[in-house]
Amino acid sequence: MAVFTRSMEARPATATVSIQRLALLVALPLLLLVAVHLFSQQYGTATPAQVLRLSEARLLQGDARDPAQVPGALPGARLPAAPDSPGPAASALASRPMNPTATPTPLPSTMPSTPTVPLAPGHVVALPVQIHDTDAPGPLWFALDFRLDRPAEAPYWLVIQHRPAATVFLDGQLIATSSPGSGYAAEDEDDLAQRGLLLAGRRLQVSIPPAMLPAGEHRLSLRLARPGFEGAGLSAPLLGPSTQIRALQEGRRFWQVIRVTTALAGLVIGAFMLMVWLALRQEWLYGVTGLFCLCTALLLSPYLLNGALFPAPWWRVTLDLADVLSKAGLLFLVARLSGSGARWSEKMAVAYLVLGTVIDGAAAFLGWSWTDFHHPWPWWALGSRAVVLGAAAVLAARAALASERGAHLVGACAVALSAWVWLYVSWFALVLSRQMSVVDINVVGHAVLIAIAGVALQRRFVGSLRDEAMARIRLEQALDARTRELQDRWEDLQDSERQRTAAQERERLLQEMHDGLGSQLVTARLCAERGVSSQSLVGLLDECIREMRLTVDALAVTDGDLTLLLANLRHRMAPRLQDAGLELDWQLTDIPLLPTLRGTGGRELIRIVQEALSNVIHHAGATRVRFSTRVDEARGQVLLSIVDNGRGMAPDLRQGNGLRGMRRRAERISADIDWRAPEEAPVEGGTELLLWLPLRIAP
């Protein structure tokens, strides 16, 4: 019952926390959007009331430098009429009468591309405008009319962005001119090679005294020089009091800095993520995030570049496809990084990417307008993007509600803010463009998404490094534990091996004592019982003592010293050889320590030599025995030769237990043994025992 009560108390607490988080997810992005809106209106690019934005101009006929020679360039002169039937090259900016008193309609700053101008005298063109060099064989004249309801009381500023050189007249009076560079002269205007280097636009700012701006109608006449291969361009001139123009320029500079910073951050983060993916192909999520950041940086490029990077319509195709890819990538990344496990969101992102690539790519190629809502494409473009951004916001919100981590909450707020900013700009800049003048603050949404993507992938990267470090630590600990376990087992095996070796050694020693010393002691006892002479009994006991000492000497030499083993044997066997009438010839050389004679190997060698001497004493009838050694480095062996001058071995001799025992002992110490007639013997007969001992133990 107590457990049930605690469970019922925990559920309302959890529900309360979820409601609070949901309210925060809804309210915080909206509050941030309102703050950004107010900030953009107060410190942005919204045109102040007293600042005129001349967004329409009429093309004039003529290319003279003197405005008096160009019809319509001077005030009071009749503007050339627009052609009745524009040619096939005319665009959607169809000819229409220019109303000097009407307030110019600004083009939305989110327009994907600048339309091509029909360069026919009398046509009205919307500013800003880009002109290809093949469309203008010579200089261009533009007339821009405006009206002042009251005279200027303070100096006015006129701000124009243009390319290439421009000359500006106000009511027929020259007020400003620009040149392609130092050393400019009028005759250089047709020097295409020089002006071809002017790839960027110029900003012309002119101060106009109040005396030149009385109330009434005025006309700006502007002449652009002949375009080079970089083309020509003209922005919408801004005219207003210097204080308001200065404030407007500061706001634009602020937003431009934000756009540049965001674009560079997206470029750097995207390039870094792509390089990580190229280095670690299994980490493909880094590649998706890198593409998302690069596409977001590409969407900001129209604000940073003075012209299109590709000729029409490919530049707009590039921007529209980058927009589709960034929206699909955002949904895919939110689905992956939130850990929701919703497969439908990933399928939705892929489906939108496929459809958007086909539909939006075709619309951009065909030049369909974003603001022509009589056509179904703008509804698809805005609606599909709204659905994708809404799905991403819902997924992020679900992850934030299901998790107690603050990172999920911050990520959900960032995605929601980006969606609200996009909806705000798209609605007021494209759908209701005449209801409210807004700044394109999409850069705020782009900036928070790039920051969140960078932070999320940074956390993933650091987490991967941390997991790798922890895995390395766990592996080292497991390796240490395994090493200790193997070391303990090795020590146990060593103890077992030592015990086994000791047991075998005891067994061999007992066998040796039983077969050698034991049998001799038994023989001595039997002789004593039979009453043999004391001299014979003493000889048998001496033989027993000699056998014991040989065994002890062999066990004492454990370092593999062949010379010392043979010297001990010579010392112990000398009385017996002397009694047998054998002369010992000792010709030993310096021999290195032999690994095969270490431990019990020395005793095996002594038994082989002892058996050989016993055969010489009892069967050979020899008077002389020679011991010699030789090192054969080429074969990696040491030769021990024992030669007697006895009667030799019969050709049909059958090996008995003694010879077979010598061979078995030789095999135990990895030696080769053989018998033959001595090659250097002066007379016939005699036997030579050859024992080849290895210098090194084979691995």
C-alpha positions, 0 to 999 in steps of 0.5 A, a space after each residue: 500500500 505504501 508503494 502504491 501511495 508513493 507511485 501515485 504521488 510520483 505521477 503528479 510530480 512527473 506530470 507537473 514537470 512535463 507541463 512546465 517543460 512543455 510551457 517552456 518549450 512553447 513560450 521561450 522560442 516565441 519570446 525570443 522571436 519577439 525579442 529578435 523582432 523588436 531588436 531588428 525593427 529598432 536596430 536593423 535594416 527596416 527603412 526609417 520614415 524619412 529615408 527613401 528607397 528608390 527601388 524602380 528605375 527606367 532605362 534611358 536611351 543613349 550612351 553620352 557622358 553629358 546628361 543633356 544629350 540623353 533624353 529623359 536624363 534632365 528634370 522636366 524632360 519627357 521620359 521615353 515611352 516603353 515599347 508597346 510589344 516587348 521582344 521575346 527577351 523581355 522578362 516578368 518585369 514587363 514595361 509599365 509607366 513609371 509613377 514618380 509619386 508612388 512609393 517604391 515597392 521593395 523587393 523581399 530580401 529573401 528572393 532567391 535570385 535577381 531577375 534578368 533585365 530586358 535592356 530596352 529603353 523605357 523599360 522599368 526595372 526593379 532594383 537591385 539588378 544584375 546585368 550581363 556583359 552580353 546584354 549591354 554593348 555600351 554604357 547604361 543610363 538610368 532615371 530614378 524619380 522621387 518627390 520631397 514633400 518638404 525641403 531638406 533641413 539638414 544634409 542628406 546622404 545618397 548611398 548606392 552599390 554599383 559595378 563598374 564605374 558610375 556617374 550620378 547627377 541630381 536634377 542635371 547637376 553632377 554630384 558624384 563619380 567613381 573610377 575603376 582605380 588609380 590612374 583613371 581617365 575618361 578614355 579608359 572607360 572602354 578598357 575591358 581588360 582593366 575593368 575586368 578585374 573589378 569583380 566586386 561591387 562598390 559602395 558610393 556614399 554622397 553627401 547632398 547639401 540641403 540647398 539642392 533638395 527643395 520640396 517637389 519633384 527630383 530626378 536622379 540620373 545615373 550612368 554605368 560604364 560599359 560592363 566588363 566580363 564581370 557584368 554590371 550591377 545597381 542596388 536600390 539607392 537610399 536617400 535620407 538625412 545623414 543621421 538616419 542613413 548612418 543609423 541604418 548603415 550601422 544596423 546593416 553592418 551589424 546584421 552583415 557581421 552576424 551573417 559573415 560569422 554564421 557563414 564562416 562558423 558553418 563552413 568551418 564546422 561543416 568542413 571539420 565534420 566532413 574530415 572526421 567522417 572521411 577519417 572514420 567512415 563508420 561515423 557517417 553522422 558526422 558527414 550528415 552534420 557537415 553537409 547540413 552546416 555547409 548548406 546552411 553557410 551556402 544559404 547565407 552566401 547571397 548576402 556576402 557575395 556581390 554576384 552569383 557564383 554560377 550563371 542563371 539559372 544554376 545559382 538559384 538551383 544551387 541555393 534552392 537545393 541547398 535549402 531543401 537539403 538543409 531542411 531534410 538534414 535538420 529533420 534527420 539529425 533531430 531524429 537521430 540525435 534525440 534518440 527517439 527511435 521514430 523511423 517515420 521521421 527519417 523516412 519523411 526526411 528522405 522522401 522530402 529530400 527526393 521530392 524537394 530535389 525534383 520539384 524545387 530544382 525544376 522550379 528554380 531552373 524554370 524561374 518560378 517566382 517565390 511570391 507568385 501565389 497564383 501558381 501552386 509552387 510557392 504553396 508547395 515550397 513554403 508548406 513542405 518546409 513548414 511541415 518538415 520544420 514542424 516535425 523536427 520541432 515536435 521530435 525535439 520537444 518529445 525528446 526534451 519532455 522524455 529526458 531530464 537532461 538540459 541539453 535536450 531542452 536547449 536543443 528543442 528550444 533552438 529547433 523551435 526558435 529556428 522554425 518560428 524565425 523561418 515562419 516569421 520571415 517567410 510570412 511577412 517577407 513573401 506572403 504579406 510583403 506589403 503589410 510589414 517591412 521585416 529584416 531577414 532574420 533567418 540568420 538567427 535560426 541558422 546560427 542557433 542550429 549551427 551552434 547546436 549541431 556543433 555542440 551536439 557533435 562536439 559532445 558526441 566526439 568528446 563522448 567517443 573519446 571518453 568511451 575510447 579512453 574508458 574502453 582502453 582503461 578497462 582493456 588494460 585492467 582486463 589485460 593486467 588481470 589476465 596477465 596476473 592470472 597467466 603468471 599465477 598459472 605459469 608459476 603453478 606450472 613451474 612448481 609442477 614442472 619442478 616437482 615432476 622433474 625432481 620426481 623423475 630425477 629421484 626416480 632416475 637416481 634411485 634407478 642408477 643407485 639400484 642398477 649400479 651401486 646397489 647391484 655392486 653392494 649386493 655382489 660384495 655382500 654375497 662375496 662376503 657371505 661366501 668367504 672370499 678373500 679380504 682383498 677381493 672384498 676390498 676391491 668390490 667396496 672400492 668399486 662401490 665407492 667409485 660408483 657413488 663418487 661418479 654419481 655425485 660428481 655428475 650431479 655437482 656439475 650442472 652448468 654444462 662444462 664438458 671439460 670439468 665432467 671429463 676431468 672428474 671422470 678421469 680422476 675417479 677412473 684413473 686407478 681402475 684404468 691403471 689396474 687394467 694396464 691402460 694408458 690414457 692420452 688426454 687431448 681436450 681443447 677449450 670447449 664452451 658450455 653446452 646447454 644440453 649437459 646442464 642439469 641431468 645431462 652431465 650424468 647421462 654423458 658420464 654414463 656413456 663414457 663410463 660404459 665405453 671405458 668398461 667395454 674397452 677394459 673388458 672386451 677390447 684388449 687395448 693398452 691405450 685410450 685417447 680422449 679428444 674434443 673438437 668444435 665444429 662451428 659450421 655444424 654447430 656441434 662439439 665432437 668427443 672422440 674416444 679411441 682405443 688400440 684394441 682388437 676392434 669390433 667384429 663386423 657381424 657384432 650384434 648390439 647388446 643392452 650396453 650399446 642400446 643403453 648408450 644410444 638412448 642416453 645420447 638421444 636424451 641429450 640430443 647427441 649423435 653417437 657412432 662407432 667406427 675404425 680409427 682413420 688415423 690408427 698406425 696399425 689395424 684394429 681398434 675402435 673409435 667412439 664418436 659423440 656429437 654434442 649440439 652447441 645450442 639447443 634447437 628451439 
